[in-house]
């Protein structure tokens, strides 16, 4: 990716740095020796509120992209037969998060998801896989009712929250691509993706994991 794309959590907006700031930012983020104009460029970004000063420098690796295992497999739902209550719950969750995505600030939605991070079921991995497959299958049915086109954020939030409420640790991943610019969102557990094809998800550079 030859552009710097940032995500403003407070307002949920993506934006790209102007080209003349790209090299200055890249050198700073990687810890490389700064060029003559770098300090002036970085100071302008601070003056515009794009950068903020911190007590200590963040980990340079974390400023480039979010660290997450690239998805290699898609969850197998072929033998999953979720109960009707699970499907109804998935439809309700999709509708709820569709409404929230229109009304809530982005940061509030991420915070809501983060509050469930420690709720983990201690059951076996085999049982977890069965439950995950049933949930993923329920959300596939929900997609047929609610729709999935251009709704990756709300559908992924709904899926991730549902999984975590049942004690199944999952990750919400947000990624971008530069040319043409596009953003995408999906849910995965380890290297297994739950609501997207791995090949498509790997087209995007993860910039946030929740």
Beta strands, then each sheet from edge to edge (+ up, - down):
strand 1: 5-8
strand 2: 13-16
strand 3: 73-74
strand 4: 171-177
strand 5: 182-189
strand 6: 192-193
strand 7: 205-209
sheet 1: 1+ 2-
sheet 2: 3+ 6+ 5- 4+ 7-
end
